[in-house]
Amino acid sequence: MTALSAVFGIYLTHPQIRIEPAVPVPQWGLSELGAARARATAKKPWVRLLGRIISSGETKAVETARILADAAGIATETDQAMGENDRSSTGFLPPDAFEKAADEFFARPEASFDGWERAVDAQARISRAVFSILDRHDPSIPIAFIGHGGVGTLLKCRMTGTAIARIADQLPGGGNLFAFRLADRAVTCDWTPMETWQG
């Protein structure tokens, strides 16, 4: 394996958040636990190898990205096209109702659940955003994309050539990552808690 073929990219989801029903979901921030997990991850040696960090524009992703970027000594970039699937039609859903809605979102990717962005459309959007950045990115520089579990799962399905399905979803609690080689974009590890990944 050449040095270049070992250079990694990751897609990392924000960890636990503060649920604030009166606040629009894209403006929710990290909870104390989520921020603590991000800080623990920032101590990992692989974080200091990162040359770029690109975040969704949503607050929880931006906060996660900034913690990692501070440790890496780099600035963050944002891309609004990396946002989570659009669920504004229903607004806040209690956890049980949200889980049932998410099941429908993944089970019927070409249909809209109660006005939500369709999974096939969200997959096309996140894939365009990430692949467009990678097409212009120096493959010798490790890169991290910071985003969300729903679109992250859709991206992973696209990158592994598998059908959209919730079985591919991240581990509970958020704050997980999957890695891929920049040389050929082959996924090299499944969802792994961010603070335990060794790089």
N, C-alpha and C positions, 0 to 999 in steps of 0.2 A: 504494500500500500504506500503510495507516495504521500508526501506531506500535504499536498494540495487536496488529495482525495479524502483526507481526514478532517478537513476544515468543516465546522458544523454551522448549521442554522438551527434555531429553535422557534417553536411557537409556544408561548407561555400564557396561561390564563390567569387573570387576577384572582387572588385568594378571597377569603371571606369579606363580606361587605356589611355596612350599616343599612338595614332595611328601613326606609323612611317612606311610608305610604303616601304622604302628602307631597313628596318631592318627585319630579320626573325621574324614571329609572336611570337614564344616562348620566344624571347628576349625583347618583349615589356614590359615596366614597368608601374607602376601606374601613373595616372595623379594627379595633385594637388588635385582635387576633390576626387579622389579615395583614396589617402593617408589620406585626412582629414576625410573621412568616416571611414576608418580603425582606425584612432586615436580616433574618437568618440566612436567607438565600444569597443576599448580597455579599456575605462573607466567603462564599464558595470560590475557589480559585478560577473556575471557568468564567465567572462573571467578569473578571479582570481581563479576559481575553477578548471580550466583545469590542468590536469596532463601530458597530451601529446598533441602535435600539429604536425601533419604530413602533409606536403605540396607536391604538384606537384613540379617538378623541374623547371617549367617555371617561368621566372623572376617576373611576376605580382603576381603569387601565393606566391612565396617565400617572396616578399616584404610585402604582406598582413600578412603572417604567422609570420614574424619577429616582426611586430608591436604588434600583439596579444601576442606573446611569451614574449616580453619584459615586458608587463604588468603583465603577469602571473608568471614571474620570472623563466621561464623554457627555455630550448633549443628547437630549431625546428629540425624535422627530415624531410628528403625528400624521395620520392619514385617516380622514373621516370615513373613507370607504371600508375601513376595517371594523366598523361598529358591529354590535350584536344584531341578531335578526330583529327587525322592526316589529315590536309588539305594542306599539302605542294605541292600537285600536281597542285593546282591552284595559290598558293601564295596569295598575298594580293588581296582582292576583295573589291570594293567600297561598302558602306553600303547597298544600295538597292540590288546590285547583291548578296551580302552575305546573306541577309535575304531570297531571293528566293532560294539560295543554301541550306540554313538551312531548309527551308520548305521541300525541296526534301529529304534531309538527314533523317528527321524524318518520312516523309510520306512513304518512300520506304526503310525500315531499312535493307533489305537483298540485296539491290543494292548499288553500289558505284556511288556517284555523281562525275562525271568527275575525277575519280581517288582518291577521298577521302576515308579514312577508312570507312568501312560500319558501320552503327549504331549497328548492332548486334555484330560485332567484338569489337567495342569500349565499348559496354555494358559488354561484357564478360571480357574484360581487366580491366575496373574500378572495376567491382564486385569482381574479383579475388584479386585485390590489396587491396581493403578495407576489404573484408571478411577475407583474410589471416592475416591482422594486427589484426582484432578484435578477431580472433580465438586464438591469443596468448596474447591478452591484458587482464589485470586485470579489470573485470567488475565493480569494486568499484571505478574506477578512471575515471572521465569525460575526454573525448577525442574529438579533433576537427580535421577534415580533411579539408584542404584548397585546392580548385581546381577551376573548370571551369563549366560554365553553361551547355554546351552540355553533357559532361560525367556525370555531377551531375544530370541532368535530367534523363539520362539513368539509373543511379544508383537508383534514387528514384523510377522509374518505376519498377525496379527489386525488390526493397524492399517492395513495395506496391502490387506487383503481378499484375500490370496493363500493358497493351500493350504499346509499344513505340509509343509516339505521341507528337507532339509539344505543344498540349494543356497542357501538364505537365511541360512545360518549365518554367524557373524562370521569375521573374518580370523584366521589362526593367532596364537597367543600371548596372546589376550585383550587387555584394555585398549583396546577399541574402543567407539565410540558411534554411535548414530543419533539424529537430531534431528527434532523435529516442532514445528509451530506450535501454541501453546496456544489460539489462537482457534478452530481447527477440527480440531485433532489430526491434521492431514495431515503425513505423514512428508516431510521436506524434504531429507534426505541419507541415503544408505545407510551401512553400517558404515564407519567411518573411524577410523584410529588416534587415540586421544584427544589425544596430544601434538601432532598436526598439524592438528586441526580449528581453524578460524579464527573460529568463532562466526557 
